[in-house]
Amino acid sequence: MRALLPVALLAVVLTAAACAPTQRVPLDAAPDAGAYRQVLVPRPLVPLEGEGAVLMRFADERESGTVRLQARPGPTVRLELRARITGTLALDLRFDPERLLVLDYANERYFSGRNTAAVRYRLFSLDFTPDEFLILLTGRVPRALFDTGRGRRPDRDTLVFTTGAATHRITLDGEGLPAEWRKSVDGYRVYRVEFRSYQELPFFAGQAPLRLPRQARVYLENDGESVMVLGLSDLRHARPPAIRVTAQPEPGWRPISLSELPPPPDAGS
């Protein structure tokens, strides 16, 4: 059975619904702060926070609940999924470019290890990096990632770059903002993001508001099928507390063994 945690993660990425801030949040300004108004930015647009509703599939079950998102420079991300009615914490996901932590409160088990493509495939049936997560939320690509990935602009409305075996293609709208983002691996489409509308949010103190996605939809694509797994709503910029990607599990919890999870999609090929 594929996609146990994947949709938990994506659904998570998915529906970060939050109220826009009512006052400017003073963040560390950079000399090239004006570049943040473009698609390519000096660094990931963090810190971020978001809260909202989510429909997740985990351990062959579909559950509705709420999600709390926190993202800090690094980038380091934490996602807390709670049951809708009881508010009980069901899943706690934390990751940075090096480490990945999954605390499964519903089944009293955990995973703590390296955040590699192979591990992400085994846990989520999808290779989804921290940088990609932030691109989803903000519609902005770190300039270093774009340049390292041999980024190019084949025409006025298209940006293309690569990460490993993956190709990313971003289609811009008439205002130069991302309207669609597609990821494919070895010619096969992995997912597609539609940025439906934008909002203006204060970012740097003393700077003009930044336009970030207000509504976005994420579709997983497999064997010609396209399934929406994310509905993104308002985000806010704030300073979340420090995020630890290592934690001591509760007594009696068992570690999640990668051998008990589905193999990567290309295993044996």
C-alpha positions as CSV (number, residue, x, y, z in Angstrom):
1,M,0.0,0.0,0.0
2,R,1.5,3.3,-1.0
3,A,1.2,6.8,0.4
4,L,0.8,6.3,4.1
5,L,2.5,9.4,5.5
6,P,2.7,11.2,2.1
7,V,-0.7,12.6,2.2
8,A,-0.2,13.4,5.9
9,L,2.7,15.5,4.9
10,L,1.2,17.0,1.7
11,A,-2.2,17.4,3.2
12,V,-0.3,19.2,5.7
13,V,1.6,21.3,3.4
14,L,-1.7,21.6,2.0
15,T,-4.1,23.4,4.0
16,A,-2.3,26.0,6.0
17,A,-5.2,28.4,6.7
18,A,-4.3,31.4,8.8
19,C,-5.5,34.9,9.4
20,A,-3.3,37.7,7.9
21,P,-1.5,39.7,10.5
22,T,-2.9,43.0,11.6
23,Q,0.4,44.7,12.1
24,R,3.9,44.7,10.6
25,V,6.2,42.0,11.9
26,P,9.8,43.4,12.1
27,L,12.1,40.9,10.5
28,D,15.8,41.0,9.7
29,A,16.2,43.3,6.7
30,A,18.6,42.5,3.9
31,P,20.4,44.9,1.6
32,D,18.5,43.4,-1.4
33,A,15.1,43.2,0.3
34,G,13.5,44.6,-2.8
35,A,14.4,41.3,-4.6
36,Y,11.8,39.6,-2.4
37,R,9.1,41.1,-4.7
38,Q,10.3,38.9,-7.5
39,V,10.0,35.1,-8.1
40,L,13.7,34.5,-7.4
41,V,14.7,35.5,-3.9
42,P,18.0,35.6,-2.0
43,R,16.9,33.0,0.5
44,P,13.7,31.1,1.5
45,L,10.9,33.3,2.8
46,V,10.8,32.4,6.4
47,P,9.8,32.6,9.2
48,L,6.2,31.5,8.6
49,E,3.2,30.4,10.6
50,G,-0.1,29.0,9.6
51,E,-3.1,27.2,11.0
52,G,-6.1,25.6,9.4
53,A,-8.1,22.5,8.5
54,V,-6.7,19.4,6.8
55,L,-8.0,16.1,5.4
56,M,-5.2,13.5,5.7
57,R,-4.7,9.8,4.9
58,F,-2.5,8.0,7.4
59,A,-2.2,4.3,8.0
60,D,-4.9,3.5,5.4
61,E,-7.4,5.8,7.2
62,R,-8.7,9.2,6.2
63,E,-9.2,11.6,9.1
64,S,-10.2,15.2,9.2
65,G,-8.4,17.5,11.5
66,T,-6.5,20.7,12.0
67,V,-2.9,21.6,11.2
68,R,-0.4,24.0,12.7
69,L,2.5,25.0,10.6
70,Q,5.8,26.6,11.7
71,A,8.8,27.3,9.5
72,R,12.1,28.9,10.5
73,P,15.3,29.8,8.7
74,G,17.4,26.8,7.8
75,P,14.8,26.0,6.7
76,T,13.3,24.0,9.6
77,V,9.7,23.0,9.5
78,R,7.2,21.7,12.1
79,L,3.7,20.4,11.3
80,E,1.3,19.4,14.0
81,L,-1.9,17.5,13.0
82,R,-4.7,17.3,15.6
83,A,-8.1,15.5,15.6
84,R,-10.8,18.0,14.7
85,I,-13.3,17.2,17.5
86,T,-11.1,16.3,20.4
87,G,-8.0,18.4,19.5
88,T,-5.8,15.5,20.3
89,L,-2.3,15.6,18.8
90,A,-2.2,12.8,16.2
91,L,1.0,13.5,14.3
92,D,4.1,15.7,14.7
93,L,6.4,16.1,11.7
94,R,9.7,18.1,12.0
95,F,12.4,18.3,9.4
96,D,15.3,20.3,8.1
97,P,17.7,19.6,5.2
98,E,19.6,17.0,7.3
99,R,17.2,15.4,9.8
100,L,13.6,14.1,9.8
101,L,11.5,13.4,12.9
102,V,8.0,11.8,12.9
103,L,6.1,11.4,16.1
104,D,3.0,9.2,15.5
105,Y,0.9,9.8,18.7
106,A,-2.1,7.8,17.3
107,N,0.0,4.6,17.0
108,E,2.7,5.3,19.6
109,R,5.6,5.0,17.2
110,Y,8.3,7.3,15.9
111,F,10.9,7.8,13.2
112,S,14.1,9.8,13.7
113,G,16.9,9.7,11.1
114,R,18.5,11.3,8.1
115,N,16.3,13.4,5.7
116,T,17.4,11.8,2.4
117,A,15.5,11.2,-0.8
118,A,15.5,7.4,-0.1
119,V,14.0,8.0,3.4
120,R,11.4,10.4,2.2
121,Y,10.3,7.9,-0.5
122,R,10.0,5.1,2.1
123,L,8.1,7.3,4.6
124,F,6.0,9.4,2.2
125,S,6.1,7.7,-1.2
126,L,7.2,11.1,-2.4
127,D,10.5,13.0,-2.5
128,F,9.6,16.4,-1.1
129,T,12.4,18.6,0.2
130,P,12.2,21.5,2.7
131,D,12.9,24.0,0.0
132,E,10.1,22.7,-2.2
133,F,7.8,22.9,0.8
134,L,8.6,26.6,1.1
135,I,8.2,27.2,-2.6
136,L,4.7,25.7,-2.3
137,L,3.8,28.1,0.5
138,T,5.3,31.2,-0.9
139,G,5.6,30.8,-4.7
140,R,9.2,32.0,-4.5
141,V,12.4,30.1,-5.4
142,P,15.7,30.7,-3.6
143,R,18.2,32.2,-6.1
144,A,20.9,29.8,-5.1
145,L,18.7,26.8,-5.7
146,F,17.7,28.1,-9.1
147,D,21.3,28.8,-10.1
148,T,22.6,25.5,-8.9
149,G,19.8,23.8,-10.8
150,R,20.9,25.3,-14.1
151,G,17.9,27.6,-14.0
152,R,16.8,29.3,-17.2
153,R,13.9,31.3,-18.6
154,P,13.1,29.8,-22.0
155,D,10.4,32.5,-22.5
156,R,8.9,35.5,-20.7
157,D,6.3,33.3,-18.9
158,T,8.4,30.3,-17.9
159,L,11.1,29.4,-15.4
160,V,12.8,26.0,-15.5
161,F,15.4,24.5,-13.0
162,T,16.4,21.0,-11.8
163,T,17.1,19.3,-8.5
164,G,18.8,16.0,-9.0
165,A,16.7,13.9,-11.4
166,A,13.7,16.3,-11.0
167,T,12.7,19.1,-13.3
168,H,10.7,22.1,-12.1
169,R,8.7,24.3,-14.5
170,I,7.0,27.4,-13.2
171,T,4.5,29.3,-15.4
172,L,4.1,33.0,-14.6
173,D,0.9,35.0,-14.9
174,G,0.6,38.5,-16.5
175,E,2.0,40.1,-13.4
176,G,5.1,37.9,-13.3
177,L,3.8,35.9,-10.4
178,P,3.7,32.0,-10.4
179,A,0.4,30.7,-11.8
180,E,1.5,27.0,-12.0
181,W,4.4,24.9,-10.8
182,R,5.0,21.3,-12.1
183,K,7.6,18.8,-10.9
184,S,8.5,15.8,-13.0
185,V,11.1,13.1,-12.5
186,D,12.6,11.3,-15.5
187,G,9.8,12.6,-17.6
188,Y,7.0,11.5,-15.2
189,R,4.9,14.1,-13.5
190,V,5.0,14.0,-9.7
191,Y,2.8,16.9,-8.7
192,R,1.3,20.2,-10.0
193,V,0.5,23.4,-8.0
194,E,-2.0,26.0,-9.1
195,F,-1.6,29.4,-7.4
196,R,-5.2,30.7,-7.5
197,S,-4.8,34.2,-5.9
198,Y,-2.4,36.4,-4.0
199,Q,-2.5,38.6,-1.0
200,E,-0.3,41.5,0.2
201,L,1.5,40.8,3.5
202,P,4.1,43.0,5.3
203,F,7.5,41.3,5.3
204,F,10.4,43.6,6.1
205,A,10.0,46.5,8.5
206,G,9.8,49.6,6.4
207,Q,9.4,47.8,3.1
208,A,6.4,47.7,0.8
209,P,4.0,44.7,1.3
210,L,5.0,41.4,-0.4
211,R,2.6,39.5,-2.6
212,L,2.3,35.9,-1.5
213,P,-0.3,33.2,-2.4
214,R,-3.6,33.4,-0.7
215,Q,-5.1,30.3,-2.4
216,A,-3.3,27.4,-4.0
217,R,-4.1,23.8,-4.9
218,V,-1.7,20.9,-5.1
219,Y,-2.4,17.9,-7.2
220,L,-0.5,14.6,-7.1
221,E,-0.1,13.1,-10.5
222,N,0.4,9.4,-11.1
223,D,-0.3,7.2,-14.1
224,G,-2.3,9.9,-15.8
225,E,-4.4,10.6,-12.7
226,S,-4.5,14.0,-11.0
227,V,-5.7,14.1,-7.4
228,M,-6.0,17.3,-5.4
229,V,-4.2,16.8,-2.0
230,L,-3.8,20.4,-0.9
231,G,-5.9,23.6,-0.5
232,L,-3.7,26.5,0.7
233,S,-5.2,29.6,2.3
234,D,-3.9,32.7,4.1
235,L,-0.4,32.6,5.7
236,R,1.2,34.9,8.1
237,H,4.8,35.9,8.9
238,A,5.8,35.6,12.5
239,R,8.6,34.3,14.7
240,P,7.8,30.7,15.8
241,P,9.8,29.3,18.7
242,A,12.9,27.2,18.1
243,I,12.1,23.8,16.4
244,R,14.1,20.8,17.5
245,V,14.4,18.0,14.9
246,T,15.4,15.5,17.6
247,A,13.1,14.5,20.5
248,Q,12.8,11.8,23.1
249,P,9.7,9.6,22.3
250,E,7.3,8.6,25.0
251,P,8.2,5.5,27.0
252,G,7.0,2.3,25.3
253,W,6.9,3.8,21.8
254,R,8.4,1.7,19.1
255,P,10.6,3.0,16.3
256,I,9.3,2.9,12.7
257,S,11.5,0.5,10.7
258,L,12.0,1.5,7.0
259,S,11.8,-2.2,6.2
260,E,8.1,-2.3,7.2
261,L,7.2,0.5,4.8
262,P,6.5,0.3,1.1
263,P,9.6,0.4,-1.1
264,P,10.5,3.4,-3.2
265,P,8.4,3.6,-6.4
266,D,11.5,2.8,-8.6
267,A,12.7,-0.1,-6.4
268,G,13.8,-3.0,-8.5
269,S,13.7,-1.1,-11.7
